Amino acid sequence: MKDFDYELRLTQGSYPFKTNTDTKLVKNIDVAIEKVTNRVPKHSTAGGTSDARFIAAFGIDVIEFGVKNDTIHSINERTTVEEVEGLYEVFSILIKNWNTTNR
């Protein structure tokens, strides 16, 4: 391509993050998850890329907990009523216990 004038400029729009697992937020969500699901939470980034990386850049502790993402961004993306109800229970416990714990 003769006479093709262009400029390529690469920028980074987001950065990886890791929330300290010894924070009030993580400890309290762990308690709520275990109470509702009877499972010990696994701290993992296996869920994929997240918008949380933009919030974490401001020094804010970020966690992600949600429904299974086995159909995420696909045709007929869906979840179950039970999973949504479980999320509600977990977050309700987190909110109710927030001011009563010093963890």
C-alpha positions in Angstrom: 0.0 0.0 0.0 1.9 2.9 -1.3 1.1 6.3 0.2 -0.9 4.8 3.1 -0.4 7.3 5.9 -1.4 6.1 9.4 -0.4 6.2 13.0 -0.9 3.4 15.5 -1.1 4.3 19.1 -1.7 1.6 21.8 -3.0 2.4 25.2 -4.1 0.3 28.2 -7.6 1.0 29.3 -7.7 -1.2 32.4 -5.4 -2.9 34.8 -5.6 -6.2 36.7 -6.4 -6.1 40.3 -6.4 -8.3 43.4 -8.6 -7.5 46.4 -7.0 -8.3 49.8 -8.8 -11.4 51.2 -8.2 -10.2 54.7 -10.7 -7.3 54.4 -14.1 -6.8 56.1 -15.8 -7.1 52.7 -14.3 -10.4 51.7 -14.6 -12.0 55.2 -18.3 -11.0 55.4 -19.3 -12.1 51.9 -17.5 -15.4 52.6 -19.6 -15.9 55.8 -22.8 -15.1 53.9 -22.0 -17.4 50.9 -21.1 -20.3 53.2 -24.3 -19.8 55.2 -26.5 -19.8 52.1 -24.7 -22.4 50.0 -23.1 -24.6 52.6 -19.9 -24.3 50.5 -16.6 -22.6 51.4 -16.0 -19.8 48.8 -13.1 -20.2 46.5 -11.3 -16.9 45.7 -10.6 -17.0 42.0 -10.5 -14.9 38.9 -11.6 -17.8 36.7 -14.9 -16.0 35.9 -13.2 -13.9 33.3 -12.8 -10.2 32.6 -14.9 -7.8 34.7 -15.9 -4.2 34.9 -14.7 -4.4 38.6 -11.2 -3.6 37.3 -12.3 -0.1 36.6 -13.5 0.4 40.2 -10.5 -1.3 41.8 -8.3 1.2 40.1 -9.6 3.8 42.6 -8.4 1.7 45.5 -11.8 0.4 46.3 -12.1 -3.2 47.5 -14.0 -5.2 44.9 -15.5 -8.6 45.0 -17.7 -10.4 42.5 -20.2 -13.0 43.3 -23.1 -14.0 41.1 -24.9 -16.7 39.3 -23.1 -19.3 37.2 -21.9 -17.8 34.0 -22.0 -21.0 31.8 -24.3 -19.2 29.3 -23.0 -15.7 29.7 -22.9 -13.6 26.5 -24.4 -16.5 24.5 -27.6 -17.0 22.7 -30.4 -17.7 25.3 -28.2 -16.4 28.2 -30.1 -17.5 31.3 -30.0 -18.5 34.9 -32.4 -20.1 37.4 -34.8 -18.6 39.8 -33.0 -20.6 42.6 -29.7 -18.9 41.7 -31.3 -15.4 41.8 -33.0 -16.2 45.1 -29.6 -17.4 46.5 -27.9 -14.2 45.5 -30.6 -12.2 47.2 -30.1 -14.3 50.4 -26.3 -13.8 50.3 -26.5 -10.1 49.8 -29.2 -9.7 52.4 -27.0 -11.4 55.0 -24.0 -9.3 53.9 -26.0 -6.1 54.4 -27.7 -7.1 57.6 -24.4 -8.1 59.2 -22.3 -5.3 57.9 -22.6 -2.9 60.8 -22.5 -5.6 63.5 -19.1 -7.0 62.5 -15.6 -5.5 62.9 -13.9 -8.1 60.8 
